[in-house]
Amino acid sequence: MQPGEHDVYAALVTARNAQLQAQWTRIQIFMAFNAVALPLMFGTEGYELMKMIFSFAALAVHTGLMLSAIRSASWVNFYDQKLALLEELDRENEQRKSRVLVFSSREFKSKQQERFTSRRVFAPIGLVFVLLWLEESIVRCFGIIF
């Protein structure tokens, strides 16, 4: 790498790691929200109007979390591609060849495509909860109106 490119590499790695940390934070928010929301919604007797408002709020929160997780995953992929390009810059020059390849290695790419990565596991779970809260919102709304 040329002088200064090491700093760019370090900055991209830092930004990538921040996005990954943000993804895990969103998943934790998602889990904590459901740990509180589901018993309140289905395990208590309460006013239907409050449950309807709560279900619409839960739908909005879950939709926002899902969209932000999708957006974050696209940023992580972007950073991975840029980091791989930086690693590949010196491959033609044998004297300055990268000694350790991480983002441009075959192993890294195969790990990204594995079936049980966090985004592939939690995305369907998140979608199920979005659909659950959408259904609850519709049911509660029609229960109050009719």
Secondary structure, DSSP 8 states (H G I E B T S, - for coil): --TTHHHHHHHHHHHHHHHHHHHHHHHHHHHHHHHHHHHHHHSS---HHHHHHHHHHHHHHHHHHHHHHHHHHHHHHHHHHHHHHHHHTTSS-GGG--S--STTSHHHHHHHT-TT-HHHHHHHHHHHHHHHHHHHHHHHHHHHH-
